[in-house]
Amino acid sequence: MKKKIFIVTIVLLVCLGVITIGCVKKENDITIGALLALTGSGANYGKSLQQGIELAKEEINVAGGINGKKLKVIYEDSQGDAKTGISAFNKLVSINKVPVVIGSISSVILAVAPVADEKHVVLINSSAISPKICDQAKNFLFSIMVSGAQEALFMAQDYVRQHKDKPIAVLFSNNSSGIDTKNTFVQALAASGGKVAIEEGYELGSTDFKTQLTKIRASKATSAYLIAFSSREFAGILKQSKEMGLNIQWYSYSGFETKETLELASNEYSGPNRPLNPIEIGHPIRSKSAGYSGANQATHLRS
């Protein structure tokens, strides 16, 4: 949570730098918008971001606010849906008159970005990972989240370095972040001399992954790169792979490392006689900043 608070605090400070320029002196408050997935399959991310924003806002206001003005945040629920996100963004801009919106969820960010440019409203991506976001981060779209392309590239190169002769399966969510990250991973793997055993996608909100997992087992892959979306999808896939007896070393990205995902994975997947297989998380920034040797660092979950 401290990490999230720190990240969101940075977002707010960036926002405030923009807002103070355009504020009317007689206004008593400074108001910004937050477009988050507070319901739907991405709610675990949205609620965590909202908690972090609220803590950062409280800290700023307790310290005297911004030039004596209180900071207010108006929240809109995108439900993780692009069309709903555009409608909610338009409300924040047209009715609430906010000059800056903090956003999340790749499909929502990508859909709202052109509207933000058109309306000259700053849109800050706080957590979405689609590689296309950084490609489109021009004009009024800014991103402080590491691109999924960087994590996928790091994971592909490091996997080939360690397991060049072992084809890897890829299981991904059929949304912007899942598809875009999967494509980058597959391309980077091939460029590094690695091979993909099989690519399998699933629809958001799915609870039964046995069809995809059966195909992965048939491919004879012993490793798989998991690009899931929600905490329940992460946990469900791990739980069902264990129930099916798959001998798979799972790899994933930093989206796995949310409190809810770790709790669900530990509670549902592990048990007295069912140890949780290691999950390795590819994270280039962590590896460099922490002074690691360059080998992939892992988050291991065991019962």
HUHUSUL-V238268 format. One line per field, one symbol per residue. psi: psi as a letter, one per 30 degrees, with the letter a starting at -180 (. if undefined). Layout:
psi: ???
This chain:
psi: eeeeeeeeeeeeeeeeeeefegkkefkflkklljjljflafgfeeeeeeeeeeeeeeeeeeeggajhfkkkkkkkkjfggkeeeeeeeeeeeeeefhkfkkklljeeeeeefeeeeeefhkkkjjffkfkffeeegilcgklkgkkkfeeeeeeeeeeeeeehegjkklkklkiaeeeeeeeeeeeeeeeffglkkekkkllkkfkfjgeeeeeeeeffgkflkjjildleeeeeeeeeeeeefgkikjklaafffhleeeeeeeeefflaegikklkjkjkjeeeeeffglfflkkkjkjl.
